[in-house]
Amino acid sequence: ALNWDIGPGREKPMQTILPMLTEDEERVFNIISEAGKITADPIAERSGMPVSAIATVLLNLELNGLIRSLPGRTYATR
């Protein structure tokens, strides 16, 4: 991510980040948010997207600081 300094104790408000997401990124983010912790296969099943596309979306969400990768190829929101 860009790691811009936005001042001490201030975080990027979620409502300003979410509109910048693609439709697929928003769909996957919402699935992860609802599940708490989830792996790529159930995300693919729930979204109707192929696992190969999910991998790209997960990487973008992680680079944007919206999700984190956990052990066991599991993902969760930050």
N, C-alpha and C positions, 0 to 999 in steps of 0.2 A: 504494500500500500504506500501511499505518499507520505504518511507520517507527518503531516503538517501540524505545527504547533498552534493549537487554538486557545492557549491560555491554561493556566493551572486550574485543575478541578473542573474543567469543562469538557464534556463529551459531545460528539456529534449527535444531534437529536435524530432519532430513528425515522421520524416522518420526513426529514430532508434526504435521508439516504434511500429509503424504499422507492420513491418515485424515479430514481435513477436506474433502477433494476429493469432488466428485460422481463417480458412476460414469463419466460421459463425460469429465470432466476427468482422472481417473486413467488411463483408456484412452488418451487423447491424450498425456498426459505420458509414459506408458510407450512409446508409439510413437516419440516424439521422443527419448527416452533411448536406445532401441535403435538409432535411425538416426544419431544424432550431430547432423546438420544435415538439415533436411527442409522442404519447402514444404507449403502447405495441401492441394494436390490429392492428393499421395500419402497424406497423413494421412487424408483423406476416403476414399480407396480402401481403405486398410488397416483403418479403423475401421468402415466401412459407414455413416458419418454424412454428411449433406449438407454441402457447403462452407459454407453459411450458418450452420449450427450450429457448425462447426469454428471459424469466425471469432469467435464468442462465447466458446467455450471457450479459444481462444488468448489472447484479451484477458484473461480471468479468470486464467489461468495466469501471464501476464506481470505483471498487477497484483499478484499474490501473490508475485512474485519468483522463480518456479520456472523460467521460461524467459525467453529474451531474443530480441528480434527482430533479425535481421541483414539486411544489404543483399540485395536480390533477393527480398524477401518470404519469407525463409528463417527458420526458428526452430531454436533449440538450447537445451538445458538450461543452467542457470547453473553 
